[in-house]
Amino acid sequence: MYPTNLNTPKVELEKRVFKLKIYLQKNNIDGALILQRVDLFYFTGTIQQAHLYVPAHGDPLLMVRKSYDRAKAESSIEKILPLKRPSDIPNILKANGHAPPTALGLELDVLPTNLFFNFQGIFGNPEVVDISQAIRLIRAVKSPYEIDIMRRAAELSDQVAGWVPKILREGMTEIELAGKIEAEARRLGHQGVVRMRLWGSEMFYGHLMSGPTGAVPSFLSSPTGGAGASPAVAQGPGFKTIQPHEPVLVDYVFAYNGYLSDHARIFSLGSLPEELMEAHAAMLEIEQMIKRWAKPGVKSGEIYKRALEKTKALGYADHFMGVGPERIRFVGHGIGLEVDEFPFLAAGQQLELQAGMAIALEPKLIFPGKGVVGIENTHVVTDDGLDQLGQFPGEVLVL
């Protein structure tokens, strides 16, 4: 009934839980209660409505409200128990040999305030410790198992990009092109959900925009916004018709078995103006520079600083990652189960790269009234630099 061939291996989950337990022990936290859906999937292999309790010492408990049977089929956690209501959790812990925590770890970056107060009451007002940073750091370094899935997602991103030349036509609207691309992505196995962690951030499959709409900003922490279908969405493809000799950005995330590949390419019907072609080539140059230099031990903020310096040297500082007050101050971001993972290649960031981190590198230039050029690929940090997972050509594809 369930696609158990895609279940996360037991040994993979055990390694992840072990890392969290070590953090709890080092910081004198009695236990962590994991509630956020993506974190649940990471540590248990299921996103069913559940509460995962990871004690500093002892076995984790997965307490499931709905669907218990499906959670049993999907997760290899040893102790999976039914849960009627959260107020039952202390008694379940006691029955399984765990004392009530005096210091309880919660994901405070995403936990709604009413649930925070609720769990404070349920556990008798323990000291609450924010473990969100620790979880995000654990998740930032991918295992070979995770990298293999992301590599497959990147291969599928390449196939989606390869589909665009077959369907892109003059006069079609952005949203029509988006629908045709998204249908192909679904046919290839796209899971249909792209997850983000930051409160208030959301997207569908990604951004698709042509010509001037590529320079329309919006609320998302992204160099591009787009007109969108309405103010209720305010990003992505809209109803503008695609014209010759303008850049068409297809910046889509492929989501496969939970994991993501972020991938952007520029297409055009007929040649682009020379200034845009040269600008795009400059972004490819910056991408290659960063790929060689971004190695373990390099601070993530230094990567942005170096990219900005190179952009200034090439004469594009006023257009890099946005224009004026709309500019964003990063050149890439971590990626995995969510679009916005650690590390952020952003101004002032001190987190050092580690081998196994996955990064979406996206140097782009915005030209008001003309559009956007640039590139995005998903990479893995290695001792030799960034290993690019997708292989679709990065040059502007002129049709």
TIKOL-464222 format. One record per residue (C-alpha): residue in one letter; x, y, z; residue number from 1. Coordinates in steps of 0.5 Angstrom, whole numbers, plus 500, padded with zeros to 3 digits. Layout:
% residues N
+----+------+-------+-----+-----+
! aa ! east ! north !  up !   i !
+----+------+-------+-----+-----+
!  A !    X !     Y !   Z ! NUM !
...
+----+------+-------+-----+-----+
***
This chain:
% residues 399
+----+------+-------+-----+-----+
! aa ! east ! north !  up !   i !
+----+------+-------+-----+-----+
!  M !  500 !   500 ! 500 !   1 !
!  Y !  506 !   505 ! 502 !   2 !
!  P !  512 !   506 ! 497 !   3 !
!  T !  517 !   503 ! 503 !   4 !
!  N !  522 !   502 ! 497 !   5 !
!  L !  524 !   509 ! 499 !   6 !
!  N !  524 !   508 ! 506 !   7 !
!  T !  530 !   511 ! 510 !   8 !
!  P !  535 !   506 ! 512 !   9 !
!  K !  535 !   504 ! 519 !  10 !
!  V !  542 !   505 ! 520 !  11 !
!  E !  542 !   512 ! 517 !  12 !
!  L !  536 !   514 ! 522 !  13 !
!  E !  541 !   511 ! 528 !  14 !
!  K !  547 !   516 ! 526 !  15 !
!  R !  542 !   522 ! 526 !  16 !
!  V !  539 !   521 ! 532 !  17 !
!  F !  546 !   519 ! 535 !  18 !
!  K !  549 !   526 ! 533 !  19 !
!  L !  543 !   529 ! 537 !  20 !
!  K !  544 !   525 ! 543 !  21 !
!  I !  551 !   527 ! 543 !  22 !
!  Y !  549 !   534 ! 543 !  23 !
!  L !  544 !   533 ! 548 !  24 !
!  Q !  549 !   530 ! 553 !  25 !
!  K !  554 !   535 ! 552 !  26 !
!  N !  549 !   541 ! 554 !  27 !
!  N !  546 !   538 ! 559 !  28 !
!  I !  539 !   537 ! 556 !  29 !
!  D !  535 !   531 ! 558 !  30 !
!  G !  531 !   530 ! 552 !  31 !
!  A !  529 !   533 ! 546 !  32 !
!  L !  521 !   533 ! 543 !  33 !
!  I !  521 !   534 ! 535 !  34 !
!  L !  515 !   537 ! 532 !  35 !
!  Q !  517 !   540 ! 526 !  36 !
!  R !  515 !   536 ! 520 !  37 !
!  V !  521 !   536 ! 516 !  38 !
!  D !  525 !   535 ! 522 !  39 !
!  L !  521 !   529 ! 524 !  40 !
!  F !  522 !   526 ! 517 !  41 !
!  Y !  530 !   527 ! 518 !  42 !
!  F !  530 !   523 ! 524 !  43 !
!  T !  524 !   518 ! 523 !  44 !
!  G !  523 !   517 ! 516 !  45 !
!  T !  516 !   519 ! 516 !  46 !
!  I !  512 !   526 ! 517 !  47 !
!  Q !  506 !   523 ! 520 !  48 !
!  Q !  503 !   527 ! 525 !  49 !
!  A !  507 !   525 ! 531 !  50 !
!  H !  512 !   527 ! 537 !  51 !
!  L !  519 !   524 ! 537 !  52 !
!  Y !  522 !   524 ! 544 !  53 !
!  V !  530 !   523 ! 544 !  54 !
!  P !  532 !   523 ! 551 !  55 !
!  A !  540 !   524 ! 552 !  56 !
!  H !  540 !   517 ! 555 !  57 !
!  G !  536 !   511 ! 552 !  58 !
!  D !  532 !   510 ! 546 !  59 !
!  P !  528 !   515 ! 542 !  60 !
!  L !  520 !   514 ! 542 !  61 !
!  L !  516 !   516 ! 536 !  62 !
!  M !  509 !   517 ! 539 !  63 !
!  V !  504 !   518 ! 533 !  64 !
!  R !  497 !   521 ! 533 !  65 !
!  K !  495 !   520 ! 525 !  66 !
!  S !  497 !   515 ! 522 !  67 !
!  Y !  500 !   510 ! 526 !  68 !
!  D !  500 !   504 ! 522 !  69 !
!  R !  503 !   508 ! 516 !  70 !
!  A !  508 !   511 ! 521 !  71 !
!  K !  510 !   504 ! 523 !  72 !
!  A !  511 !   502 ! 516 !  73 !
!  E !  515 !   508 ! 514 !  74 !
!  S !  520 !   509 ! 520 !  75 !
!  S !  525 !   504 ! 523 !  76 !
!  I !  525 !   507 ! 530 !  77 !
!  E !  524 !   501 ! 535 !  78 !
!  K !  519 !   504 ! 539 !  79 !
!  I !  513 !   507 ! 536 !  80 !
!  L !  507 !   508 ! 540 !  81 !
!  P !  500 !   511 ! 539 !  82 !
!  L !  498 !   517 ! 542 !  83 !
!  K !  491 !   520 ! 543 !  84 !
!  R !  493 !   527 ! 546 !  85 !
!  P !  499 !   531 ! 547 !  86 !
!  S !  498 !   531 ! 555 !  87 !
!  D !  499 !   523 ! 555 !  88 !
!  I !  506 !   524 ! 553 !  89 !
!  P !  509 !   525 ! 560 !  90 !
!  N !  506 !   518 ! 562 !  91 !
!  I !  508 !   515 ! 556 !  92 !
!  L !  515 !   517 ! 558 !  93 !
!  K !  515 !   514 ! 565 !  94 !
!  A !  512 !   508 ! 562 !  95 !
!  N !  518 !   507 ! 558 !  96 !
!  G !  523 !   509 ! 563 !  97 !
!  H !  524 !   516 ! 562 !  98 !
!  A !  524 !   521 ! 568 !  99 !
!  P !  520 !   528 ! 566 ! 100 !
!  P !  525 !   532 ! 563 ! 101 !
!  T !  528 !   538 ! 567 ! 102 !
!  A !  531 !   541 ! 561 ! 103 !
!  L !  527 !   540 ! 555 ! 104 !
!  G !  530 !   542 ! 548 ! 105 !
!  L !  525 !   544 ! 543 ! 106 !
!  E !  525 !   547 ! 536 ! 107 !
!  L !  524 !   554 ! 538 ! 108 !
!  D !  525 !   557 ! 531 ! 109 !
!  V !  519 !   554 ! 528 ! 110 !
!  L !  514 !   552 ! 534 ! 111 !
!  P !  508 !   556 ! 535 ! 112 !
!  T !  507 !   560 ! 541 ! 113 !
!  N !  501 !   557 ! 543 ! 114 !
!  L !  504 !   550 ! 543 ! 115 !
!  F !  510 !   552 ! 547 ! 116 !
!  F !  506 !   554 ! 552 ! 117 !
!  N !  502 !   548 ! 552 ! 118 !
!  F !  508 !   544 ! 552 ! 119 !
!  Q !  511 !   548 ! 558 ! 120 !
!  G !  504 !   546 ! 562 ! 121 !
!  I !  504 !   539 ! 560 ! 122 !
!  F !  512 !   538 ! 562 ! 123 !
!  G !  511 !   542 ! 569 ! 124 !
!  N !  514 !   548 ! 567 ! 125 !
!  P !  521 !   545 ! 565 ! 126 !
!  E !  527 !   549 ! 563 ! 127 !
!  V !  526 !   550 ! 555 ! 128 !
!  V !  532 !   550 ! 551 ! 129 !
!  D !  532 !   552 ! 543 ! 130 !
!  I !  535 !   546 ! 539 ! 131 !
!  S !  533 !   549 ! 533 ! 132 !
!  Q !  541 !   551 ! 531 ! 133 !
!  A !  544 !   544 ! 533 ! 134 !
!  I !  539 !   541 ! 529 ! 135 !
!  R !  540 !   545 ! 523 ! 136 !
!  L !  547 !   544 ! 524 ! 137 !
!  I !  547 !   537 ! 524 ! 138 !
!  R !  542 !   537 ! 518 ! 139 !
!  A !  547 !   541 ! 514 ! 140 !
!  V !  552 !   536 ! 513 ! 141 !
!  K !  549 !   530 ! 508 ! 142 !
!  S !  551 !   523 ! 508 ! 143 !
!  P !  553 !   519 ! 502 ! 144 !
!  Y !  546 !   516 ! 502 ! 145 !
!  E !  543 !   524 ! 502 ! 146 !
!  I !  548 !   526 ! 497 ! 147 !
!  D !  546 !   520 ! 492 ! 148 !
!  I !  538 !   522 ! 493 ! 149 !
!  M !  540 !   529 ! 491 ! 150 !
!  R !  545 !   527 ! 485 ! 151 !
!  R !  538 !   524 ! 483 ! 152 !
!  A !  534 !   530 ! 484 ! 153 !
!  A !  539 !   534 ! 480 ! 154 !
!  E !  539 !   529 ! 474 ! 155 !
!  L !  532 !   530 ! 474 ! 156 !
!  S !  533 !   538 ! 474 ! 157 !
!  D !  537 !   537 ! 468 ! 158 !
!  Q !  531 !   533 ! 464 ! 159 !
!  V !  526 !   539 ! 466 ! 160 !
!  A !  531 !   544 ! 463 ! 161 !
!  G !  532 !   539 ! 457 ! 162 !
!  W !  524 !   539 ! 456 ! 163 !
!  V !  524 !   547 ! 456 ! 164 !
!  P !  526 !   548 ! 449 ! 165 !
!  K !  521 !   543 ! 446 ! 166 !
!  I !  515 !   547 ! 449 ! 167 !
!  L !  518 !   554 ! 449 ! 168 !
!  R !  514 !   558 ! 444 ! 169 !
!  E !  513 !   566 ! 442 ! 170 !
!  G !  507 !   569 ! 445 ! 171 !
!  M !  505 !   564 ! 450 ! 172 !
!  T !  504 !   566 ! 457 ! 173 !
!  E !  509 !   565 ! 463 ! 174 !
!  I !  504 !   561 ! 467 ! 175 !
!  E !  502 !   557 ! 461 ! 176 !
!  L !  510 !   555 ! 460 ! 177 !
!  A !  510 !   554 ! 467 ! 178 !
!  G !  504 !   549 ! 467 ! 179 !
!  K !  508 !   545 ! 462 ! 180 !
!  I !  514 !   545 ! 465 ! 181 !
!  E !  511 !   543 ! 472 ! 182 !
!  A !  507 !   537 ! 468 ! 183 !
!  E !  513 !   534 ! 466 ! 184 !
!  A !  517 !   535 ! 473 ! 185 !
!  R !  511 !   531 ! 476 ! 186 !
!  R !  511 !   526 ! 470 ! 187 !
!  L !  519 !   525 ! 472 ! 188 !
!  G !  517 !   524 ! 479 ! 189 !
!  H !  517 !   531 ! 483 ! 190 !
!  Q !  514 !   530 ! 489 ! 191 !
!  G !  510 !   536 ! 488 ! 192 !
!  V !  512 !   540 ! 495 ! 193 !
!  V !  518 !   544 ! 496 ! 194 !
!  R !  519 !   546 ! 503 ! 195 !
!  M !  522 !   552 ! 506 ! 196 !
!  R !  523 !   553 ! 514 ! 197 !
!  L !  523 !   561 ! 515 ! 198 !
!  W !  517 !   563 ! 517 ! 199 !
!  G !  512 !   566 ! 512 ! 200 !
!  S !  517 !   563 ! 506 ! 201 !
!  E !  513 !   559 ! 501 ! 202 !
!  M !  514 !   557 ! 494 ! 203 !
!  F !  511 !   553 ! 489 ! 204 !
!  Y !  516 !   549 ! 484 ! 205 !
!  G !  520 !   556 ! 483 ! 206 !
!  H !  521 !   562 ! 479 ! 207 !
!  L !  519 !   563 ! 472 ! 208 !
!  M !  519 !   569 ! 468 ! 209 !
!  S !  521 !   573 ! 462 ! 210 !
!  G !  524 !   579 ! 460 ! 211 !
!  P !  522 !   585 ! 465 ! 212 !
!  T !  518 !   581 ! 470 ! 213 !
!  G !  525 !   578 ! 471 ! 214 !
!  A !  527 !   584 ! 475 ! 215 !
!  V !  520 !   585 ! 479 ! 216 !
!  P !  522 !   584 ! 486 ! 217 !
!  S !  518 !   581 ! 492 ! 218 !
!  F !  518 !   579 ! 499 ! 219 !
!  L !  522 !   572 ! 498 ! 220 !
!  S !  529 !   572 ! 500 ! 221 !
!  S !  531 !   572 ! 493 ! 222 !
!  P !  534 !   576 ! 488 ! 223 !
!  T !  528 !   575 ! 483 ! 224 !
!  G !  521 !   575 ! 485 ! 225 !
!  G !  516 !   576 ! 479 ! 226 !
!  A !  509 !   578 ! 477 ! 227 !
!  G !  506 !   572 ! 480 ! 228 !
!  A !  499 !   570 ! 478 ! 229 !
!  S !  496 !   575 ! 483 ! 230 !
!  P !  498 !   579 ! 489 ! 231 !
!  A !  496 !   573 ! 493 ! 232 !
!  V !  502 !   570 ! 491 ! 233 !
!  A !  506 !   576 ! 489 ! 234 !
!  Q !  512 !   571 ! 486 ! 235 !
!  G !  513 !   567 ! 480 ! 236 !
!  P !  510 !   566 ! 473 ! 237 !
!  G !  505 !   571 ! 471 ! 238 !
!  F !  501 !   572 ! 465 ! 239 !
!  K !  506 !   576 ! 461 ! 240 !
!  T !  507 !   573 ! 454 ! 241 !
!  I !  514 !   571 ! 452 ! 242 !
!  Q !  517 !   575 ! 447 ! 243 !
!  P !  523 !   574 ! 442 ! 244 !
!  H !  530 !   577 ! 444 ! 245 !
!  E !  529 !   577 ! 452 ! 246 !
!  P !  532 !   572 ! 457 ! 247 !
!  V !  527 !   567 ! 460 ! 248 !
!  L !  529 !   565 ! 467 ! 249 !
!  V !  527 !   558 ! 469 ! 250 !
!  D !  529 !   557 ! 476 ! 251 !
!  Y !  526 !   551 ! 479 ! 252 !
!  V !  527 !   546 ! 485 ! 253 !
!  F !  526 !   539 ! 483 ! 254 !
!  A !  524 !   535 ! 490 ! 255 !
!  Y !  525 !   528 ! 490 ! 256 !
!  N !  524 !   523 ! 496 ! 257 !
!  G !  524 !   529 ! 500 ! 258 !
!  Y !  531 !   532 ! 498 ! 259 !
!  L !  532 !   538 ! 493 ! 260 !
!  S !  536 !   540 ! 487 ! 261 !
!  D !  536 !   548 ! 486 ! 262 !
!  H !  537 !   549 ! 478 ! 263 !
!  A !  536 !   555 ! 474 ! 264 !
!  R !  538 !   556 ! 467 ! 265 !
!  I !  537 !   562 ! 462 ! 266 !
!  F !  533 !   561 ! 455 ! 267 !
!  S !  531 !   566 ! 449 ! 268 !
!  L !  528 !   566 ! 443 ! 269 !
!  G !  533 !   568 ! 438 ! 270 !
!  S !  539 !   572 ! 441 ! 271 !
!  L !  540 !   576 ! 447 ! 272 !
!  P !  542 !   583 ! 447 ! 273 !
!  E !  550 !   583 ! 447 ! 274 !
!  E !  550 !   586 ! 454 ! 275 !
!  L !  546 !   581 ! 457 ! 276 !
!  M !  550 !   575 ! 454 ! 277 !
!  E !  556 !   578 ! 457 ! 278 !
!  A !  553 !   579 ! 463 ! 279 !
!  H !  551 !   572 ! 463 ! 280 !
!  A !  558 !   570 ! 462 ! 281 !
!  A !  561 !   574 ! 468 ! 282 !
!  M !  556 !   570 ! 472 ! 283 !
!  L !  559 !   563 ! 469 ! 284 !
!  E !  566 !   566 ! 471 ! 285 !
!  I !  564 !   568 ! 478 ! 286 !
!  E !  561 !   561 ! 479 ! 287 !
!  Q !  567 !   557 ! 477 ! 288 !
!  M !  571 !   562 ! 481 ! 289 !
!  I !  567 !   560 ! 487 ! 290 !
!  K !  567 !   552 ! 486 ! 291 !
!  R !  574 !   552 ! 486 ! 292 !
!  W !  575 !   556 ! 492 ! 293 !
!  A !  569 !   554 ! 497 ! 294 !
!  K !  573 !   548 ! 501 ! 295 !
!  P !  572 !   546 ! 508 ! 296 !
!  G !  574 !   551 ! 513 ! 297 !
!  V !  572 !   557 ! 508 ! 298 !
!  K !  568 !   562 ! 512 ! 299 !
!  S !  561 !   562 ! 508 ! 300 !
!  G !  561 !   570 ! 509 ! 301 !
!  E !  568 !   570 ! 505 ! 302 !
!  I !  565 !   567 ! 499 ! 303 !
!  Y !  560 !   572 ! 498 ! 304 !
!  K !  565 !   577 ! 500 ! 305 !
!  R !  569 !   575 ! 494 ! 306 !
!  A !  564 !   574 ! 489 ! 307 !
!  L !  562 !   581 ! 491 ! 308 !
!  E !  569 !   583 ! 490 ! 309 !
!  K !  569 !   580 ! 483 ! 310 !
!  T !  563 !   583 ! 481 ! 311 !
!  K !  565 !   590 ! 482 ! 312 !
!  A !  572 !   588 ! 478 ! 313 !
!  L !  567 !   586 ! 472 ! 314 !
!  G !  563 !   592 ! 473 ! 315 !
!  Y !  557 !   589 ! 475 ! 316 !
!  A !  556 !   591 ! 482 ! 317 !
!  D !  550 !   595 ! 481 ! 318 !
!  H !  546 !   589 ! 479 ! 319 !
!  F !  549 !   583 ! 483 ! 320 !
!  M !  543 !   579 ! 486 ! 321 !
!  G !  538 !   585 ! 486 ! 322 !
!  V !  538 !   593 ! 485 ! 323 !
!  G !  538 !   598 ! 490 ! 324 !
!  P !  535 !   597 ! 496 ! 325 !
!  E !  532 !   590 ! 493 ! 326 !
!  R !  539 !   587 ! 493 ! 327 !
!  I !  540 !   581 ! 497 ! 328 !
!  R !  546 !   580 ! 500 ! 329 !
!  F !  548 !   573 ! 499 ! 330 !
!  V !  550 !   568 ! 493 ! 331 !
!  G !  548 !   562 ! 495 ! 332 !
!  H !  545 !   558 ! 501 ! 333 !
!  G !  545 !   551 ! 504 ! 334 !
!  I !  540 !   546 ! 501 ! 335 !
!  G !  537 !   539 ! 503 ! 336 !
!  L !  530 !   537 ! 505 ! 337 !
!  E !  529 !   545 ! 505 ! 338 !
!  V !  531 !   550 ! 500 ! 339 !
!  D !  533 !   555 ! 506 ! 340 !
!  E !  538 !   550 ! 510 ! 341 !
!  F !  545 !   552 ! 513 ! 342 !
!  P !  550 !   555 ! 511 ! 343 !
!  F !  548 !   561 ! 508 ! 344 !
!  L !  553 !   564 ! 503 ! 345 !
!  A !  551 !   571 ! 506 ! 346 !
!  A !  555 !   578 ! 508 ! 347 !
!  G !  557 !   577 ! 515 ! 348 !
!  Q !  556 !   569 ! 516 ! 349 !
!  Q !  562 !   566 ! 520 ! 350 !
!  L !  560 !   558 ! 519 ! 351 !
!  E !  565 !   555 ! 516 ! 352 !
!  L !  564 !   550 ! 510 ! 353 !
!  Q !  565 !   542 ! 512 ! 354 !
!  A !  565 !   537 ! 507 ! 355 !
!  G !  559 !   534 ! 505 ! 356 !
!  M !  555 !   540 ! 506 ! 357 !
!  A !  550 !   542 ! 500 ! 358 !
!  I !  550 !   549 ! 497 ! 359 !
!  A !  545 !   552 ! 492 ! 360 !
!  L !  550 !   557 ! 488 ! 361 !
!  E !  546 !   562 ! 484 ! 362 !
!  P !  550 !   568 ! 482 ! 363 !
!  K !  545 !   573 ! 478 ! 364 !
!  L !  545 !   580 ! 475 ! 365 !
!  I !  538 !   584 ! 475 ! 366 !
!  F !  537 !   589 ! 470 ! 367 !
!  P !  531 !   593 ! 471 ! 368 !
!  G !  526 !   593 ! 464 ! 369 !
!  K !  530 !   588 ! 461 ! 370 !
!  G !  530 !   582 ! 466 ! 371 !
!  V !  535 !   577 ! 469 ! 372 !
!  V !  541 !   573 ! 467 ! 373 !
!  G !  545 !   568 ! 471 ! 374 !
!  I !  546 !   561 ! 473 ! 375 !
!  E !  544 !   556 ! 479 ! 376 !
!  N !  546 !   549 ! 481 ! 377 !
!  T !  546 !   545 ! 487 ! 378 !
!  H !  553 !   543 ! 489 ! 379 !
!  V !  557 !   538 ! 495 ! 380 !
!  V !  563 !   541 ! 499 ! 381 !
!  T !  569 !   537 ! 498 ! 382 !
!  D !  576 !   537 ! 499 ! 383 !
!  D !  577 !   540 ! 492 ! 384 !
!  G !  572 !   545 ! 492 ! 385 !
!  L !  564 !   544 ! 490 ! 386 !
!  D !  562 !   538 ! 486 ! 387 !
!  Q !  556 !   540 ! 481 ! 388 !
!  L !  551 !   535 ! 481 ! 389 !
!  G !  547 !   537 ! 475 ! 390 !
!  Q !  551 !   537 ! 468 ! 391 !
!  F !  546 !   541 ! 464 ! 392 !
!  P !  550 !   547 ! 460 ! 393 !
!  G !  550 !   553 ! 463 ! 394 !
!  E !  550 !   558 ! 457 ! 395 !
!  V !  544 !   562 ! 455 ! 396 !
!  L !  540 !   557 ! 451 ! 397 !
!  V !  538 !   561 ! 444 ! 398 !
!  L !  532 !   557 ! 441 ! 399 !
+----+------+-------+-----+-----+
***
